[in-house]
Amino acid sequence: MAASLRLETPSEFPSFPFTPYDIQLDLMKALYCAIEERKVAVIESPTGTGKTLSLLVGALSWLSDENERAKKGKLIEIEGSIAKGKDPDWVLEQTLQRMKRELEDAEREFQERLEKAKKREEQIRRMETTRAAKRQKLSHPQDDDDTIDEEAFLPEDDEPRPLVASRTKDPAISNDDPTCTKIFYASRTHTQLSQLKIELLKTKHTNTRMVPLGSRRNLCINENVRKQTDLDEACRELQGEKKGKRCPHLPPLDEEAKMLDLRDSILATPKDIEDLHTTGEMMHTCPYFGSRKAIPQAEIVTLPYNLLLHKSARESLGIDLTNHIVIIDEAHNLIDTILSVHSVTLSSQVLSLCLSQIKIYFGRFKTRLTSQHVVHLKRLLSFMTSLAQLCQDHRGKKAKDDIFTVGHLVSQLGSKNEGINLLEIEKYLKSSRIARKISGYCEKKILNGRRRAAPPLHAVEAFILALTGASEDGRVTISTIGDTVQLKYQLLNPAPHFKEVVDSARCVVLAGGTMSPIPELRGQLFSYLPDGQFTVFTCGHIVPDSNLLTLVVGKGPGGGEMDLKMGTRDNKPLLEEVGRAIFNIINLVPDGMVVFFPSYGYLTAAKGAWQACGLMDKFQLKKKIFFEPQDNNEVEEVLRNYASAIRAQQDGTKGGAIMMAVVGARLSEGLNFTDDLARAVILVGLPFANLGSAELKERMRYVNELEKRSAVSRAPGTKDAGTELYENLAMKAVNQSIGRAIRHRNDWAALIFLDVRYGSTRIRRKLPAWLGRDIVVAQTFGQAVKELGAFYRGKRASAT
C-alpha cells in the first residue's frame, strides 16, 4: 500500500501563474522530489529568476497532493478496519460511505467557517474605514496598589509551567485544534516575508491558510504595554484572571469565542505581519496569541530566522516541526546566523546586579523557601560569585583576552563548583521562573514598582544555557572593555543546534540566490548526513549571455597592479590608481552604477584620497555621487535621491549617478538595483575580515581541528580549513553584493572586479555558478576598456 501511495514528481505545475522557464520548472521538480523523499535540499537560484514563486508553487503542489494522499490513506485505513468485522457486505459498504460523507462534511464545514470569517473581517474593515470618530483606545486600569503581595514572588514548583506568566491556561494553546501538514517558511526579515504573500496571490493557491508569526514587539496592540521597556514581562503580567490585571485585548478564558473568531479571520485570507496587526486592532483581540492559535490549522507559517533557529523561541511559540516542511530563504548566511543567535554576552555589571538582587531576595524569603529551592539558589549564588571573582581577577591582570573551553572555564571557578551540573541549574531557572520573581520583588521593594529592562538574571540564564552544550563546541572569551569585564560565549559548531531542526522536519530546504560555496555548508552543517539524504540544485540565470559581462581588472590605467590588501587603504598612489580606473569606467557606463568597498574605513580613505587629487570633482562632472549612510534610517532617502538623479534629464539626455556602498552593509543585502539603477556593479578589493579578531581566530582554529579529526584528504587547490573559512566569509559577502544587479530576464549589466586577486582560479571558483565560465580576466586595463566599450555599444545598438 505504501508504494501505491507514493507521490510521483509531476512533469508540470498548473498552479504556476504563467508558463515557467525551464529553470523554474526544474527547480519545482527538484523541490517536490526532495520533499517527497525526505531530504535536505540546497537550492541556488539567482535573484530575478522567480525563486520565491517557484519555491511556493513547488511546495504547495506537493502539499495539495499530500492532502489527497492523506484522505486516500484514511479511507483505506477505514476500509481495512471495517473489513475485519463480520457484517454483511452491504452493511460494510454503507458504513464506508457514511464515513466518507463525514470526512467530506467536516472539510466543507471548515471551509464554510473560514468563508464566514472572511466576510466578517471585510464587514469590520468597511466599518472601520467609514467611521468618522476615532476609535476609543482601550487601556487597562493602572495598578495603584503599593502593597506587596509577597506570595506572588515565591518561586514556582520545579514542574514545568505553561509558557506564560499566569497559572492559567495559555490563551493560544488548545489540545482540541485539528492539525495538518504545513510549510514553515523563514527568511531574515518581515519585509522579505511580506513579499511571500504578494507571490502567493499570483498563484492558484490563493485560499492557502497562511499565518505570520512575530514577537510581542511586532504584534502587541496594547498601547500601555508597548511603552514598557520590557514588553514581554509587561504582557505576561496581564494574563492573569484577577480583575484589572488582564489585558483588555485578551478575552477571558470563558469567552474563547473572540479568540476563535480572530483565529478564523487569520486563516481566512493570506496575511503578512502588518495585516495581522491591523486585523487584531480591528477585532480588539491580541494578534500575538491569535496567530499562535492559528498555527495548528495553518498550511504556511511564515517567521523570521531567529524564531525558527533557537529552540527556546520555537517552544515559546508552540512550534513543533515534526514531519513538516522547513524552507529557509535567503539562507546564504545561515551558518553565521546560527552561530550568532546562540552566542551570549554577560557583563560584570549585570553579574554584580544579579548577585545583589539574589542576596536581597534570599535574605527576605530564605525562611519561606522549601529546602529544595534553598539548595538550588545556593548553587546558583556560588556559581555566580565565582564568575564575578573570575572577572575581577581578569581586570587585575590587565590581560587583553582570556579564552577558555567550557570545561576549562568551570575548572577556573574553584573547588566549590567542582562537579556542578549546569543543566540542572538551567532547568531550575526555567521551571521556577525565579529570574522574574527576584527581579520583580527587587523592583517593587527598591524601585517602587518602576520596571527596568528585562530581568538581569535572564542574561545569566542565557549564559548558563549556552554553557550546557558540548565543551568543544564553543569558547568563552573574557575581555576588558572600558570599566567593564565581558564574558562572551561564542558558538563554534552550528551543526548540533540545526540538527534538531533536521531531525524533526520531514524536509529542510535552504534556498538563496547565491549559496556558494556549498561544500562549506555541507561540511559545517550536514557532515553527518549520508549522501543520499542531501541534494543540491543550482541553475543558471534566465538572462541571455549577451546581457551580462563579468570582468576581472587587475591592472590600472597606469599599468600598476591593483592588489588591494587590507593595509593598502593608506597607500594614496594605489587609491588614486583605483580612482582613475573607476573614472575611465564612468565614461563608458550609462545611467547608474554601484561601487562596493570592503569597509566604511576603506571607502572613507578612498574618498579622502580622491578629493585631495581632484578625482572626486571629475566624477561629479560625469555623474552625481551618493554615499551609503551608516545610519540605516537614512538609506531610503539616499536611494530615492539616487534614483531621481539617474532619471533626471540633463541637456536632453538621461542623467546618471554613482552609489558608493559597502559590502555587508544594507545596500549589499536584499535591496534591488534594477535596470537603470545599476548598469555596472564594481567590487573594489576583497572584503576580508580582520584577522586580529579573537572570535575569527577561534573559528579558524576550530575548523582546522575539525579537519584534522575528520582525516579527510584536502581537495586539490584548496588550503587548510581555517583559510578556506576566511576566504569563504569574504566571497559570500561578494556574491551577495553582485546579486544586487540583474533582477529580471531583460535586465543587463557589467560586473567588474577591481583587484588582481580575483584573477586566481581559487577565488573565481567561489563566485556564483550562474556567472558561468565566461569570466574575462583582462591582462591590461586597455583590454578591460575594450571589453566594456563593446558591451555597452552592443546594448545601445539593440535598444535602437
C-alpha positions, 0 to 999 in steps of 0.5 A, spaced: 500 500 500 505 504 501 508 504 494 501 505 491 501 511 495 507 514 493 507 521 490 510 521 483 514 528 481 509 531 476 512 533 469 508 540 470 505 545 475 498 548 473 498 552 479 504 556 476 501 563 474 504 563 467 508 558 463 515 557 467 522 557 464 525 551 464 529 553 470 523 554 474 520 548 472 526 544 474 527 547 480 519 545 482 521 538 480 527 538 484 523 541 490 517 536 490 522 530 489 526 532 495 520 533 499 517 527 497 523 523 499 525 526 505 531 530 504 535 536 505 535 540 499 540 546 497 537 550 492 541 556 488 537 560 484 539 567 482 535 573 484 530 575 478 529 568 476 522 567 480 525 563 486 520 565 491 514 563 486 517 557 484 519 555 491 511 556 493 508 553 487 513 547 488 511 546 495 504 547 495 503 542 489 506 537 493 502 539 499 495 539 495 497 532 493 499 530 500 492 532 502 489 527 497 494 522 499 492 523 506 484 522 505 486 516 500 490 513 506 484 514 511 479 511 507 483 505 506 485 505 513 477 505 514 476 500 509 481 495 512 478 496 519 471 495 517 473 489 513 475 485 519 468 485 522 463 480 520 457 484 517 454 483 511 457 486 505 452 491 504 452 493 511 460 494 510 459 498 504 454 503 507 458 504 513 464 506 508 460 511 505 457 514 511 464 515 513 466 518 507 460 523 507 463 525 514 470 526 512 467 530 506 462 534 511 467 536 516 472 539 510 466 543 507 464 545 514 471 548 515 471 551 509 464 554 510 467 557 517 473 560 514 468 563 508 464 566 514 470 569 517 472 572 511 466 576 510 466 578 517 473 581 517 471 585 510 464 587 514 469 590 520 474 593 515 468 597 511 466 599 518 472 601 520 474 605 514 467 609 514 467 611 521 468 618 522 470 618 530 476 615 532 476 609 535 476 609 543 483 606 545 482 601 550 487 601 556 487 597 562 486 600 569 493 602 572 495 598 578 495 603 584 496 598 589 503 599 593 502 593 597 506 587 596 503 581 595 509 577 597 506 570 595 506 572 588 514 572 588 515 565 591 518 561 586 514 556 582 514 548 583 520 545 579 514 542 574 514 545 568 509 551 567 505 553 561 509 558 557 506 564 560 506 568 566 499 566 569 497 559 572 492 559 567 491 556 561 495 559 555 490 563 551 493 560 544 494 553 546 488 548 545 489 540 545 482 540 541 485 544 534 485 539 528 492 539 525 495 538 518 501 538 514 504 545 513 510 549 510 514 553 515 517 558 511 523 563 514 527 568 511 531 574 515 526 579 515 518 581 515 519 585 509 522 579 505 516 575 508 511 580 506 513 579 499 511 571 500 504 573 500 504 578 494 507 571 490 502 567 493 496 571 490 499 570 483 498 563 484 492 558 484 493 557 491 490 563 493 485 560 499 492 557 502 491 558 510 497 562 511 499 565 518 505 570 520 508 569 526 512 575 530 514 577 537 510 581 542 514 587 539 511 586 532 504 584 534 502 587 541 496 592 540 496 594 547 498 601 547 500 601 555 504 595 554 508 597 548 511 603 552 514 598 557 521 597 556 520 590 557 514 588 553 514 581 554 514 581 562 509 587 561 504 582 557 505 576 561 503 580 567 496 581 564 494 574 563 492 573 569 484 572 571 484 577 577 480 583 575 484 589 572 490 585 571 488 582 564 489 585 558 483 588 555 485 585 548 485 578 551 478 575 552 477 571 558 478 564 558 470 563 558 469 567 552 474 563 547 469 565 542 473 572 540 479 568 540 476 563 535 473 568 531 480 572 530 483 565 529 478 564 523 479 571 520 487 569 520 486 563 516 481 566 512 485 570 507 493 570 506 496 575 511 503 578 512 505 581 519 502 588 518 495 585 516 495 581 522 496 587 526 491 591 523 486 585 523 487 584 531 486 592 532 480 591 528 477 585 532 480 588 539 483 581 540 491 580 541 494 578 534 500 575 538 496 569 541 491 569 535 496 567 530 499 562 535 492 559 535 492 559 528 498 555 527 495 548 528 490 549 522 495 553 518 498 550 511 504 556 511 507 559 517 511 564 515 517 567 521 523 570 521 530 566 522 531 567 529 524 564 531 525 558 527 533 557 529 533 557 537 529 552 540 527 556 546 523 561 541 520 555 537 517 552 544 515 559 546 511 559 540 508 552 540 512 550 534 513 543 533 516 541 526 515 534 526 514 531 519 513 538 516 516 542 511 522 547 513 524 552 507 529 557 509 530 563 504 535 567 503 539 562 507 546 564 504 548 566 511 545 561 515 551 558 518 553 565 521 546 566 523 546 560 527 552 561 530 550 568 532 543 567 535 546 562 540 552 566 542 551 570 549 554 576 552 554 577 560 557 583 563 560 584 570 555 589 571 549 585 570 553 579 574 554 584 580 546 586 579 544 579 579 548 577 585 545 583 589 538 582 587 539 574 589 542 576 596 536 581 597 531 576 595 534 570 599 535 574 605 527 576 605 524 569 603 530 564 605 525 562 611 519 561 606 523 557 601 522 549 601 529 546 602 529 544 595 529 551 592 534 553 598 539 548 595 538 550 588 539 558 589 545 556 593 548 553 587 546 558 583 549 564 588 556 560 588 556 559 581 555 566 580 560 569 585 565 565 582 564 568 575 564 575 578 571 573 582 573 570 575 572 577 572 575 581 577 581 577 577 581 578 569 581 586 570 587 585 575 591 582 570 590 587 565 590 581 560 587 583 553 583 576 552 582 570 556 579 564 552 577 558 555 573 551 553 567 550 557 570 545 561 576 549 562 572 555 564 568 551 570 575 548 572 577 556 573 571 557 578 574 553 584 573 547 588 566 549 590 563 548 583 567 542 582 562 537 579 556 542 578 551 540 573 549 546 569 543 543 566 540 542 572 541 549 574 538 551 567 532 547 568 531 550 575 531 557 572 526 555 567 521 551 571 521 556 577 521 562 573 525 565 579 529 570 574 522 574 574 520 573 581 527 576 584 527 581 579 520 583 580 520 583 588 527 587 587 523 592 583 517 593 587 521 593 594 527 598 591 524 601 585 517 602 587 514 598 582 518 602 576 520 596 571 527 596 568 529 592 562 528 585 562 530 581 568 538 581 569 538 574 571 535 572 564 542 574 561 545 569 566 540 564 564 542 565 557 549 564 559 548 558 563 544 555 557 549 556 552 554 553 557 550 546 557 552 544 550 558 540 548 565 543 551 568 543 544 563 546 541 564 553 543 569 558 547 568 563 552 572 569 551 573 574 557 575 581 555 576 588 558 572 593 555 572 600 558 570 599 566 567 593 564 569 585 564 565 581 558 564 574 558 562 572 551 560 565 549 561 564 542 558 558 538 563 554 534 559 548 531 552 550 528 551 543 526 548 540 533 543 546 534 540 545 526 540 538 527 534 538 531 531 542 526 533 536 521 531 531 525 524 533 526 522 536 519 520 531 514 524 536 509 529 542 510 530 546 504 535 552 504 534 556 498 538 563 496 540 566 490 547 565 491 549 559 496 556 558 494 560 555 496 556 549 498 561 544 500 562 549 506 555 548 508 555 541 507 561 540 511 559 545 517 552 543 517 550 536 514 557 532 515 553 527 518 548 526 513 549 520 508 549 522 501 543 520 499 539 524 504 542 531 501 541 534 494 543 540 491 540 544 485 543 550 482 541 553 475 543 558 471 540 565 470 534 566 465 538 572 462 541 571 455 549 571 455 549 577 451 546 581 457 551 580 462 559 581 462 563 579 468 570 582 468 576 581 472 581 588 472 587 587 475 591 592 472 590 600 472 590 605 467 597 606 469 599 599 468 600 598 476 597 592 479 591 593 483 592 588 489 588 591 494 590 588 501 587 590 507 593 595 509 593 598 502 587 603 504 593 608 506 597 607 500 594 614 496 598 612 489 594 605 489 587 609 491 588 614 486 590 608 481 583 605 483 580 612 482 582 613 475 580 606 473 573 607 476 573 614 472 575 611 465 569 606 467 564 612 468 565 614 461 563 608 458 557 606 463 550 609 462 545 611 467 547 608 474 552 604 477 554 601 484 561 601 487 562 596 493 568 597 498 570 592 503 569 597 509 566 604 511 574 605 513 576 603 506 571 607 502 572 613 507 580 613 505 578 612 498 574 618 498 579 622 502 584 620 497 580 622 491 578 629 493 585 631 495 587 629 487 581 632 484 578 625 482 572 626 486 570 633 482 571 629 475 566 624 477 561 629 479 562 632 472 560 625 469 555 623 474 552 625 481 555 621 487 551 618 493 554 615 499 551 609 503 549 612 510 551 608 516 545 610 519 540 605 516 534 610 517 537 614 512 538 609 506 531 610 503 532 617 502 539 616 499 536 611 494 530 615 492 535 621 491 539 616 487 534 614 483 531 621 481 538 623 479 539 617 474 532 619 471 533 626 471 534 629 464 540 633 463 541 637 456 536 632 453 539 626 455 538 621 461 542 623 467 546 618 471 549 617 478 554 613 482 552 609 489 558 608 493 556 602 498 559 597 502 559 590 502 555 587 508 552 593 509 544 594 507 545 596 500 549 589 499 543 585 502 536 584 499 535 591 496 534 591 488 538 595 483 534 594 477 535 596 470 537 603 470 539 603 477 545 599 476 548 598 469 555 596 472 556 593 479 564 594 481 567 590 487 573 594 489 578 589 493 576 583 497 572 584 503 576 580 508 575 580 515 580 582 520 584 577 522 586 580 529 579 578 531 579 573 537 572 570 535 575 569 527 581 566 530 577 561 534 573 559 528 579 558 524 582 554 529 576 550 530 575 548 523 582 546 522 581 541 528 575 539 525 579 537 519 584 534 522 579 529 526 575 528 520 582 525 516 579 527 510 584 528 504 584 536 502 581 537 495 586 539 490 587 547 490 584 548 496 588 550 503 587 548 510 580 549 513 581 555 517 583 559 510 578 556 506 573 559 512 576 566 511 576 566 504 569 563 504 566 569 509 569 574 504 566 571 497 559 570 500 559 577 502 561 578 494 556 574 491 551 577 495 553 584 493 553 582 485 546 579 486 544 586 487 544 587 479 540 583 474 533 582 477 529 580 471 530 576 464 531 583 460 535 586 465 543 587 463 549 589 466 557 589 467 560 586 473 567 588 474 572 586 479 577 591 481 583 587 484 588 582 481 586 577 486 580 575 483 584 573 477 586 566 481 582 560 479 581 559 487 577 565 488 573 565 481 571 558 483 567 561 489 563 566 485 556 564 483 555 558 478 550 562 474 556 567 472 558 561 468 565 560 465 565 566 461 569 570 466 574 575 462 580 576 466 583 582 462 591 582 462 591 590 461 586 595 463 586 597 455 583 590 454 578 591 460 576 598 456 575 594 450 571 589 453 566 594 456 566 599 450 563 593 446 558 591 451 555 597 452 555 599 444 552 592 443 546 594 448 545 601 445 545 598 438 539 593 440 535 598 444 535 602 437 
